[in-house]
Amino acid sequence: MLVYTLATFNVALTLAVLLLARHQHRVLTTLHTRLTIAEYRASHDDLTGLLNRRAILAHLQTQLDASRPVTIAVLDFDDFKAINDNHGHDAGDKALIEAARQLKALPMTAGRLGGDEFLMVTTADPRTGSAHAVAAQAAIASACIDAAGRTVRLAVTAGVAHAPAGISLPDLMRRADRAMYAAKRTGEPLQTYHDEIPDVPAPGPQHHRRTYRR
């Protein structure tokens, strides 16, 4: 009788341990899933799914710290306000989502700086980096969205900058900004930074000067 009781107790104890282990596994799995979701939301833009401003700039800083060859491009929509004014903010969101979809398909790291501006970061020699920037601008410019039955073509202007050794993130971003504004002024789809490009214009009704901190 005692042997039977001990055997029953051992079976019950084993089952209890297995149930506890299974419960702990479910709890740990749930916590891991929630942590993964939280980390994703902290580093990605809610609308487009691209890296958000903080994450893309952190990625860029990592590449600069590693002394890798880096090329960046700031891509700014042309007449984005007109899309919102003429077709509604839903169309504006569609335009941003479609631009992000085009960037995700390319061999580069992209993020949304905010509003209608994106940042492309590629670690390659200047020639390859330039080719990636051209591809990014052209991909978005060849895309279109449907706005209540009307086709709206997208258009962006890109400012490209290659990172010389030792340049800081703020200085590199300012170079890309200067190139982008120069392209806007001349009507070119893309411009690469060079020393003769004038500084970024003073803040106006359409654009404002951004600050980048390390």
Secondary structure as the mmCIF struct_conf table of DSSP 4:
data_model
#
loop_
_struct_conf.conf_type_id
_struct_conf.id
_struct_conf.beg_label_comp_id
_struct_conf.beg_label_asym_id
_struct_conf.beg_label_seq_id
_struct_conf.end_label_comp_id
_struct_conf.end_label_asym_id
_struct_conf.end_label_seq_id
HELX_RH_AL_P HELX_RH_AL_P1 LEU A 2 SER A 43
STRN STRN1 HIS A 44 HIS A 44
TURN_TY1_P TURN_TY1_P1 ASP A 46 THR A 48
BEND BEND1 LEU A 50 LEU A 50
STRN STRN2 LEU A 51 LEU A 51
HELX_RH_AL_P HELX_RH_AL_P2 ARG A 53 ASP A 65
TURN_TY1_P TURN_TY1_P2 ALA A 66 SER A 67
STRN STRN3 VAL A 70 PHE A 77
BEND BEND2 ASP A 78 ASP A 79
HELX_RH_AL_P HELX_RH_AL_P3 PHE A 80 HIS A 87
HELX_RH_AL_P HELX_RH_AL_P4 HIS A 89 LYS A 104
TURN_TY1_P TURN_TY1_P3 ALA A 105 ALA A 105
BEND BEND3 LEU A 106 MET A 108
STRN STRN4 THR A 109 GLY A 114
TURN_TY1_P TURN_TY1_P4 GLY A 115 ASP A 116
STRN STRN5 GLU A 117 THR A 123
BEND BEND4 ALA A 124 ALA A 124
HELX_RH_AL_P HELX_RH_AL_P5 PRO A 126 ALA A 141
TURN_TY1_P TURN_TY1_P5 SER A 142 SER A 142
STRN STRN6 CYS A 144 ALA A 147
TURN_TY1_P TURN_TY1_P6 ALA A 148 GLY A 149
STRN STRN7 ARG A 150 ARG A 153
STRN STRN8 VAL A 156 HIS A 162
TURN_TY1_P TURN_TY1_P7 ALA A 165 GLY A 166
HELX_RH_AL_P HELX_RH_AL_P6 LEU A 169 THR A 186
TURN_TY1_P TURN_TY1_P8 GLY A 187 GLY A 187
BEND BEND5 PRO A 189 PRO A 189
STRN STRN9 LEU A 190 THR A 192
TURN_TY1_P TURN_TY1_P9 ASP A 195 GLU A 196
BEND BEND6 ILE A 197 ILE A 197
HELX_LH_PP_P HELX_LH_PP_P1 PRO A 198 PRO A 203
BEND BEND7 PRO A 205 GLN A 206
#
